[in-house]
Amino acid sequence: MTRLTVLAGVSEPGGAKNIALVAKEFGQKAVFKIFSSKGATQILQRTGLAFEQADQIEQLSEARELLYVIRPTVILTGRGIQPNSLERLLVRAARDIGIPSVGLIDEWYDYRANYSDKTGSWDSLPNIICCPDEQARREAAGEGLPTEGLLVTGSPALAAVFDRREKYRAFPPSRPGMLPPEGSGPMLVFLSEVIQSNPDATSPDTGARLGGNSPGYNEYSVRQDLRNILESTFEAVTVIEKLHPSADPGNYPAIKSSSVDWRTVLDADLELLCWWADMVVGMRSAALIDARLLGTSTVSFQPGLVGENRCTAVRKGMVPCFLSRNSFQTWLQDRACSPEKDFIGRPEFAFLRSTQNVFSALTQVTVGF
């Protein structure tokens, strides 16, 4: 068989984690040319893999030109919700030229929105879409994605988290130097997200007026609520706010408090933070799944939620969700914040052969092209 040349394009952190694992494991069996933009770049920088920046690719013609230069056998992408995301442009260009493509789903929502245009037509639908589990395949089919192109492979990234957890249980990793000393009080990790573009909009109402799609809160209102709850619950507590890879750190200054030592970090090993945390608090972040897999006490805090709960960890029943300040504070006061771990078994989406399954999809899709 001719050695594959895989052009991988990714702009989102979740897709970057998955693609990096496939490229690392099968770099001897295929040539991987990785192109990154936006939030994916920080993730890829931590992998040691070679990649090229592709923020300049904003038009379909530019994506076509890239394919003519690289001449790949197959395209591999994450999911891209924006119409002109790198992922969508590459898939559309590949379809025009006649190159097969494989997409990776890393979340359990927006299936149709990731691949269709405003009219509902499949303008950027890959030939094969790798689903993390049967639930994702079923939900994708329910939103109208062609069933013949949906393949349950497992999630390479989440499988890797589970595998590392098992190693950590036997050989705990070193505690990051940025964390407070053990025994100095509870330490929480807050998983921030970029929900509100205006850092001055601290109320959900303001966020709704500006964005039109407010979930009833934003990261600024939630971090203030969390600070107030912790101040009334603990005499001393440390919060490590892990910013989203696409966030501007200047928009998230540390919150001042007499009893809460609030620290914000951007470029930090999220997995190690979650492993050493006494608790992980997030809103809708997919990283809540990672934290729960690591055995750390994990909760979703979405005060004033409006509409559907899009937190996958909550929908899967992996973590509790608190929709009001009072309910979270009551739960926190009744619960001792301790570093004791609670390990769950290997979920379907963390399938042991997830990475191999994705690579098999890359080889299968080229047959007949």
C-alpha positions in Angstrom: 0.0 0.0 0.0 1.2 3.5 -0.8 2.2 5.5 2.2 -0.6 8.0 3.2 0.0 11.7 3.2 -2.4 13.1 5.7 -3.1 16.8 5.7 -4.6 17.6 9.2 -6.3 20.9 9.8 -7.5 22.0 13.2 -8.6 25.2 15.0 -10.2 23.9 18.2 -8.4 22.5 21.3 -10.4 19.3 21.3 -9.7 18.4 17.7 -6.0 19.3 18.3 -5.7 16.8 21.1 -7.2 14.0 19.1 -5.2 14.7 15.9 -1.9 15.0 17.8 -2.4 11.5 19.2 -3.1 10.0 15.9 -0.1 11.7 14.3 2.2 10.7 17.1 1.2 7.0 17.1 1.2 6.6 13.3 3.9 9.0 12.2 6.0 6.1 10.9 3.2 4.7 8.8 2.0 8.0 7.2 3.2 11.5 6.6 1.3 14.0 8.6 1.2 17.6 7.6 -0.5 19.5 10.4 -1.9 23.0 10.0 -3.2 24.9 13.0 -5.2 28.1 13.7 -6.7 29.8 16.7 -7.3 27.8 19.9 -5.6 24.7 18.5 -2.1 26.2 18.4 -1.4 26.3 22.1 -2.4 22.6 22.4 -0.1 21.6 19.5 2.8 23.5 20.9 2.8 21.3 23.9 2.9 18.1 21.9 6.3 18.6 20.3 4.9 17.8 16.8 5.8 19.9 13.8 3.0 22.0 12.5 2.4 25.1 10.4 0.3 28.1 11.3 -2.7 28.6 9.1 -4.6 31.6 10.4 -4.0 33.2 7.1 -6.3 30.7 5.3 -9.7 32.4 5.3 -11.0 31.7 1.8 -11.9 28.5 -0.1 -9.4 29.4 -2.8 -6.6 29.6 -0.2 -7.5 26.1 1.1 -7.5 24.7 -2.5 -4.1 26.2 -3.1 -2.8 24.5 0.1 -4.1 21.1 -1.1 -2.5 21.6 -4.6 0.8 22.3 -2.9 0.7 19.5 -0.3 -1.1 16.9 -2.6 -2.4 14.9 0.4 -3.9 11.4 0.1 -6.6 12.2 2.7 -7.7 15.1 4.9 -8.2 14.8 8.7 -10.0 17.5 10.6 -11.6 18.3 13.9 -15.0 19.9 14.0 -15.4 23.6 13.1 -18.6 25.4 14.0 -17.6 28.7 12.2 -18.5 28.8 8.5 -15.0 29.8 7.5 -13.1 27.7 10.0 -10.0 25.9 8.8 -11.7 22.6 9.1 -14.6 23.5 6.9 -12.5 25.2 4.3 -10.3 22.2 3.9 -13.1 19.7 3.7 -14.9 21.8 1.1 -11.7 22.2 -0.9 -11.0 18.5 -0.7 -14.5 17.7 -2.1 -14.0 20.1 -5.0 -10.6 18.5 -5.9 -11.7 14.9 -5.2 -9.7 14.1 -2.0 -11.4 12.0 0.7 -11.8 13.4 4.2 -12.2 12.2 7.7 -13.6 14.4 10.6 -13.4 13.9 14.3 -16.2 14.7 16.7 -14.9 15.7 20.1 -18.2 16.9 21.7 -21.8 15.6 22.0 -23.7 18.5 20.4 -23.9 20.7 17.3 -23.6 17.7 15.0 -25.5 19.3 12.1 -24.2 22.8 12.8 -20.6 21.6 12.4 -21.1 20.5 8.8 -24.0 22.4 7.3 -24.5 25.9 6.0 -27.3 28.4 6.7 -29.6 26.7 4.2 -29.1 23.3 5.9 -27.1 21.7 3.1 -24.0 19.7 3.9 -21.4 22.1 2.5 -18.5 20.7 4.6 -19.4 17.1 5.4 -16.4 14.7 5.5 -16.7 11.3 3.9 -16.3 9.6 7.3 -17.0 11.2 10.7 -15.4 9.5 13.7 -17.8 9.4 16.7 -16.6 9.0 20.3 -19.3 6.6 21.2 -22.7 5.1 20.2 -24.5 8.0 21.9 -22.7 10.5 19.6 -23.4 8.3 16.5 -27.1 8.1 17.4 -27.5 11.8 18.1 -25.6 12.7 14.9 -27.9 10.5 12.9 -30.9 12.0 14.7 -29.8 15.5 13.5 -29.7 14.2 9.9 -26.1 13.2 9.3 -25.9 10.3 6.8 -25.6 7.1 8.8 -23.3 5.5 6.3 -20.6 8.0 7.1 -20.8 7.7 10.9 -18.2 5.5 12.5 -17.8 4.8 16.2 -14.1 4.9 17.0 -13.8 6.2 20.5 -12.0 9.4 21.5 -8.2 9.2 21.3 -7.9 12.1 23.7 -10.2 10.8 26.4 -8.7 7.3 26.0 -5.3 8.8 26.7 -6.6 10.6 29.8 -7.9 7.3 31.1 -4.6 5.5 30.4 -2.6 8.2 32.1 -4.9 8.1 35.1 -4.0 4.4 35.5 -0.3 5.3 35.5 -0.9 8.1 37.9 -2.6 5.7 40.3 0.6 3.6 40.4 3.1 6.4 40.1 1.6 9.8 41.0 3.0 12.7 38.9 5.0 15.5 40.5 2.9 18.3 41.9 3.2 21.5 39.7 5.2 24.3 41.3 2.4 26.8 40.7 0.2 25.1 43.2 0.1 25.9 46.9 1.9 23.4 49.3 -0.1 20.4 50.3 -1.9 20.9 53.6 -2.3 24.7 53.1 -6.1 24.5 52.6 -8.5 23.5 49.8 -7.4 24.0 46.2 -10.0 24.3 43.4 -9.5 24.4 39.7 -12.1 26.6 37.8 -12.4 25.7 34.1 -13.1 29.0 32.4 -14.7 29.5 29.0 -15.0 32.3 26.5 -18.7 33.0 26.6 -18.9 36.8 26.9 -16.8 38.9 24.5 -17.1 42.0 26.7 -15.2 41.7 30.0 -17.3 44.5 31.5 -20.5 42.5 31.1 -20.7 40.8 34.5 -24.4 40.2 34.5 -26.3 37.5 32.5 -28.8 40.1 31.3 -26.0 42.2 29.7 -24.6 39.1 28.1 -28.0 38.2 26.6 -28.4 41.7 25.1 -24.9 41.6 23.6 -24.8 38.0 22.4 -28.4 37.0 21.8 -27.5 33.4 22.7 -26.6 33.8 26.4 -27.0 30.6 28.5 -28.1 32.8 31.4 -24.6 33.5 32.7 -21.1 34.3 31.5 -17.7 33.4 32.7 -17.4 36.8 34.5 -20.6 36.4 36.5 -19.8 32.8 37.4 -16.3 33.6 38.6 -17.8 36.3 40.8 -20.4 34.0 42.1 -17.8 31.3 42.8 -15.6 33.8 44.7 -18.6 34.9 46.9 -19.6 31.3 47.7 -16.0 30.3 48.6 -15.5 33.4 50.8 -18.6 32.4 52.9 -17.6 28.7 53.0 -13.9 28.5 53.7 -11.5 30.5 55.8 -8.8 30.1 53.2 -8.9 28.5 49.8 -6.9 28.7 46.5 -8.5 28.9 43.1 -6.6 28.1 39.9 -8.6 29.6 37.0 -7.6 27.7 33.9 -8.3 29.9 31.0 -9.5 28.6 27.7 -6.7 28.3 25.1 -8.4 31.0 23.0 -8.8 33.4 25.9 -7.0 36.7 26.2 -5.4 36.7 29.7 -5.7 40.4 29.9 -9.5 40.0 30.1 -9.3 37.8 33.2 -7.3 39.5 36.0 -7.1 37.6 39.3 -10.0 38.4 41.6 -9.1 40.2 44.8 -10.3 38.6 48.0 -9.1 38.4 51.6 -9.7 34.6 51.9 -9.6 33.4 48.3 -6.2 33.2 46.7 -7.3 33.5 43.1 -4.8 32.8 40.4 -5.3 32.7 36.6 -3.2 30.5 34.2 -3.3 30.0 30.5 -0.4 27.8 29.5 -0.5 25.1 32.1 -0.9 21.3 32.1 -4.7 21.0 32.7 -4.5 17.3 33.5 -2.0 17.8 36.3 -4.0 20.7 37.7 -7.1 18.5 37.8 -5.2 15.5 39.3 -3.9 17.5 42.2 -7.1 19.6 42.8 -9.4 19.0 45.7 -12.3 19.9 43.4 -12.8 21.0 39.8 -15.6 23.5 38.9 -16.7 24.3 35.4 -19.7 25.4 33.4 -20.0 23.5 30.2 -16.4 22.7 29.4 -15.5 19.3 27.9 -12.6 19.2 30.3 -15.1 18.3 33.0 -15.1 14.8 31.5 -11.3 14.7 31.9 -11.4 15.8 35.5 -14.0 13.2 36.3 -12.0 10.5 34.6 -9.0 11.5 36.8 -11.1 10.7 39.9 -11.3 14.3 41.2 -14.5 15.7 42.7 -16.0 17.6 39.7 -19.1 19.8 39.4 -20.9 21.9 36.7 -22.0 25.3 38.0 -24.4 27.1 35.7 -26.3 29.6 37.8 -29.4 30.9 36.0 -29.1 28.5 33.1 -31.5 29.3 30.3 -32.4 26.7 27.7 -30.8 23.3 27.1 -28.0 22.1 29.4 -25.1 21.5 26.9 -22.6 20.2 29.4 -21.7 16.7 28.2 -20.4 15.5 31.6 -23.8 16.4 33.1 -25.8 14.9 30.2 -23.9 11.6 30.6 -24.5 11.6 34.4 -20.9 11.9 35.2 -21.0 15.0 37.3 -23.7 16.9 39.3 -24.9 20.3 38.0 -26.0 23.2 40.2 -28.2 25.8 38.6 -28.3 28.3 41.5 -25.9 29.8 43.9 -27.7 28.6 46.9 -27.8 24.9 45.8 -24.1 24.9 45.1 -23.3 26.6 48.4 -25.4 24.2 50.4 -23.8 21.2 48.7 -20.4 22.6 49.3 -21.0 23.3 52.9 -22.3 19.8 53.5 -19.3 18.2 51.8 -15.7 18.0 53.0 -13.4 19.3 50.3 -10.8 16.6 50.3 -8.3 15.1 47.8 -9.8 11.6 48.0 -10.2 10.1 44.5 -13.3 8.4 43.2 -12.3 6.4 40.1 -14.8 5.2 37.5 -14.3 2.4 35.0 -13.3 2.9 31.4 -16.2 4.4 29.5 -17.1 3.5 25.9 -15.7 6.8 24.6 -12.3 6.0 26.1 -12.0 2.8 24.1 -8.6 1.3 24.2 -8.0 1.3 20.5 -9.5 4.7 19.7 -6.4 6.0 18.0 -6.0 2.9 15.9 -9.6 3.1 14.9 -9.2 6.7 13.6 -6.2 5.7 11.6 -8.1 2.7 10.1 -10.8 5.2 9.0 -8.1 7.2 7.2 -6.9 4.2 5.3 -10.4 2.9 4.6 -11.7 6.2 3.1 -9.0 6.3 0.5 -10.2 3.0 -1.1 -11.9 3.9 -4.4 -10.4 7.4 -4.7 
